[in-house]
Amino acid sequence: MSLALDKPRQPRRPAARRSNGELYSWLFMRLSGLLLVVLVLGHLFIMNILDGGVHKINFGFVAGRWASPFWQFWDLAMLWLAQIHGGNGVRTVINDYARKDSTRFWLKMLLYVSMVLIVSLGTFVIFTFDPNISSN
Amino acid sequence: MTATAETTAGSRGSQPPVPDGAVTVTVKIRRFNPEFDDEPRWDSFDIPALPSDRVLNLLHYIKWYVDGTLTFRRSCAHGICGSDAMRINGVNRLACKVLLKDLLQTGDKQTTITIEPIKGLPVNKDLLVDMEPFFEAFRAVKPYLVTYGNEPTRERIQSVADRERFDDTTKCILCACCTTSCPVYWTEGSYFGPAAIVNAHRFIFDSRDEGAEERLDILNDIDGVWRCRTTFNCTDACPRGIQVTKAIQEVKRALLFKRV
């Protein structure tokens, strides 16, 4: 067990960055968390419990749901909120635990790229989903 | 330099007679001498002690009668000055406020007390840490009365209710127990830490002070209150019983609603 830390304290405090960024990110975590409780639990309930549960899910079921703008919006909101909420959480973890500035920078870049990729791919699928696609 | 690594004599000569009712306890201390050690090491001492002794008495016994090279801070030894903050059995406490009877094992089991320097500050020697980064964060929040305009000709009056708002945070003795118990402070380079926020709180919520906005601005920083994860380690560690996490939350609320 080693209690020694590589860089226990910085000798000088960097000049304060005056912005409300951290405040908004903190607030977003609380609000999106509340919304996600409703969205995710609702999603789990519909997909896994109602009407025979998980066994009813097939291409047709998904196509039927996404024919309605309500469910499109539900899934879109869930995707964006979950991705940004989770990504912001991981960003906090990286900020807290990365020891070197370069490690911190590259981990965050990796995180942001993956977030953008997943959010855009998901959004693309929700809006361009074609129920008549041939299944061969 | 003529010092040698192995010094076995205490600084006050031979050991005093063991008092009636004394038990033998093992005190395991994490030590570091920058002149000889590359890495911190553990030293164990079996010493006689009374259940009514404080942990500070055990350290005195070791320093005075067993090993005079043991290094630690203490001044008043009565929980007022805040010099002897250390990690006792894994939690931050003032050595002068922890009684041995609260640490004793039940039955015939041997009692071992582990003592480490407070975490997250550079260790100078043994239990002595460099407090400068801690005080730097303290100074950064402007912990003094800030006013503008002409000085009043009479004293600045304050109602009992206004005084009550920051009463809790006036109790801080700057021992660093809270700040060095905070996991965010351990790993992150420049988080202000609970103690600095507590001392900012003391002035932010003081009706006579006019610097609240400046201090809130400083604590709105990426290294400010938003780093707090409400772990409550600080509240548990505070030897003065300050509700530290609550104070931090009050600063967050003041920032959120832009209202003190």
Chai-1 contact restraints between the chains, C-beta under 6 A:
chainA,res_idxA,chainB,res_idxB,connection_type,confidence,min_distance_angstrom,max_distance_angstrom,comment,restraint_id
A,P8,B,G120,contact,1.0,0.0,6.0,A-B,restraint_1
A,P8,B,P122,contact,1.0,0.0,6.0,A-B,restraint_2
A,R9,B,P133,contact,1.0,0.0,6.0,A-B,restraint_3
A,Q10,B,G189,contact,1.0,0.0,6.0,A-B,restraint_4
A,Q10,B,S190,contact,1.0,0.0,6.0,A-B,restraint_5
A,R13,B,A140,contact,1.0,0.0,6.0,A-B,restraint_6
A,R13,B,S190,contact,1.0,0.0,6.0,A-B,restraint_7
A,A16,B,I218,contact,1.0,0.0,6.0,A-B,restraint_8
A,A16,B,D221,contact,1.0,0.0,6.0,A-B,restraint_9
A,R17,B,I222,contact,1.0,0.0,6.0,A-B,restraint_10
A,E22,B,I222,contact,1.0,0.0,6.0,A-B,restraint_11
A,E22,B,W226,contact,1.0,0.0,6.0,A-B,restraint_12
A,L23,B,L255,contact,1.0,0.0,6.0,A-B,restraint_13
A,W26,B,W226,contact,1.0,0.0,6.0,A-B,restraint_14
A,D96,B,V184,contact,1.0,0.0,6.0,A-B,restraint_15
A,D96,B,T187,contact,1.0,0.0,6.0,A-B,restraint_16
A,D96,B,E188,contact,1.0,0.0,6.0,A-B,restraint_17
A,Y97,B,T187,contact,1.0,0.0,6.0,A-B,restraint_18
